[in-house]
Amino acid sequence: MIVTKTVQVVDERDNPLEGAHLKFSGKGSTTNVNGIANIVTSASDKITISYVGKEPDYYQVGNLPLKIIMIDQVESLGEVVITSPKKNGTPKYLFPALGATALLLLLMSIGPDPKEVTL
């Protein structure tokens, strides 16, 4: 028996969910801006309703409620530890940079007149 059903998909705060996916009989539909979708299929078909960030819901079309409340999907991670490899010794660029700076200061300080140095 073919049935026509209109359902509304909302979140836990009763806000309509636009773009919720309804999949049944190899076909599909999405909800409009008011969270409403029309379904035309067999009463014995199974329907899957999904929305990003929400737990999917599964129904038989004949038992489909008029309002479907989607629950937030909660995933929790255990403790996350971020480590970085320890560097040993002095960075390889430190001594050349110090040497270039010392040379620049030495060249600029020689003589009474200011010097212009290009590296």
C-alpha positions in Angstrom: 0.0 0.0 0.0 1.4 3.4 -1.0 1.2 6.2 1.6 1.9 9.9 1.5 3.3 11.4 4.7 4.4 14.8 5.6 7.0 15.0 8.4 8.9 17.8 10.2 12.4 17.3 11.3 13.6 19.4 14.3 16.4 19.6 16.8 16.2 19.2 20.5 15.2 22.9 20.9 12.4 22.5 18.4 14.2 24.4 15.6 13.5 23.1 12.1 16.4 21.4 10.4 16.6 22.5 6.8 18.4 20.0 4.5 17.9 16.9 6.7 18.2 13.8 4.5 15.4 11.2 4.2 16.3 8.0 2.4 13.8 5.3 1.5 13.2 2.7 -1.3 16.4 3.7 -3.0 15.0 7.3 -3.3 15.6 10.3 -1.1 14.4 13.7 -0.1 15.5 16.6 1.9 13.6 18.9 4.3 12.8 22.5 3.3 13.5 25.7 5.3 10.8 24.7 7.8 12.2 21.2 8.3 9.3 19.7 6.3 9.5 16.8 3.8 6.9 14.9 1.8 7.3 11.1 1.4 5.4 8.9 -1.1 6.3 5.3 -0.7 5.1 1.9 0.6 4.0 1.8 4.3 6.4 -1.2 4.8 9.5 0.7 3.6 12.2 1.6 6.0 13.4 5.2 6.2 16.7 6.6 7.4 16.8 10.3 8.5 20.1 12.0 8.9 21.6 15.4 9.5 25.2 16.6 10.1 26.1 16.5 13.7 22.9 14.5 14.7 22.3 10.9 15.5 20.6 9.2 12.5 17.0 7.9 13.1 15.5 4.8 11.5 11.7 4.1 11.1 9.3 2.0 9.2 7.2 4.5 7.1 4.0 3.2 8.5 5.2 4.1 12.0 6.8 7.4 11.1 5.8 10.2 13.5 4.7 13.6 12.2 7.5 15.3 14.1 11.0 13.8 14.3 13.4 15.2 16.9 17.0 14.7 16.1 19.5 14.3 19.0 23.0 15.9 18.9 25.7 13.4 18.1 28.1 13.2 21.0 31.6 11.9 20.5 34.2 12.2 23.2 37.9 11.7 23.0 40.0 10.5 25.8 43.0 12.5 27.0 45.0 13.9 24.1 48.8 14.5 24.6 50.8 16.4 22.1 54.6 16.0 22.2 57.4 17.5 20.2 60.8 16.0 19.7 63.4 17.5 22.0 66.2 19.4 20.2 69.6 18.8 21.6 72.2 21.5 21.7 72.3 25.0 20.2 70.4 25.7 17.0 72.7 25.6 14.0 71.8 29.1 12.8 72.6 30.8 16.1 76.4 31.2 15.8 76.5 32.4 12.2 73.8 35.0 13.0 75.8 36.2 16.1 79.0 36.3 14.0 77.3 38.4 11.2 75.9 40.8 13.8 79.2 41.2 15.5 81.0 41.8 12.2 78.4 44.4 11.2 78.8 46.2 14.5 82.6 46.1 14.2 82.5 47.5 10.7 80.1 50.3 11.6 82.2 51.3 14.6 85.5 51.7 12.9 86.5 55.3 12.2 84.9 58.6 13.0 82.6 58.7 10.0 79.4 56.5 9.9 79.8 53.6 7.5 77.3 52.1 5.2 77.4 48.3 5.0 75.6 46.1 2.5 75.2 42.4 3.3 
